[in-house]
Amino acid sequence: MLGEAATTEITRTTDARVFPQSKVAAKAGGTVAGNARRDLEKKSGRQIVSRENYLDAPESAKRLPRGKTR
């Protein structure tokens, strides 16, 4: 979520309108999120991303089709 927020803010700030500009903003947003994750892992002494918290099935496979209720 941090990467998405950072990318959105960078896109708005730099007024990216075409694909190459958006690609640069996305790369910068990913860098911000990656740096934050590595910094948190260093300070906490634990891995944030691990086999234990990895989702096997994609979210789309878990969701009900539109119009269906439980």
Long-range contacts (C-beta under 8 A, 24 or more apart in sequence): 2-32, 2-33, 2-36, 3-29, 3-30, 3-32, 3-33, 3-34, 4-29, 5-29, 6-32, 6-33
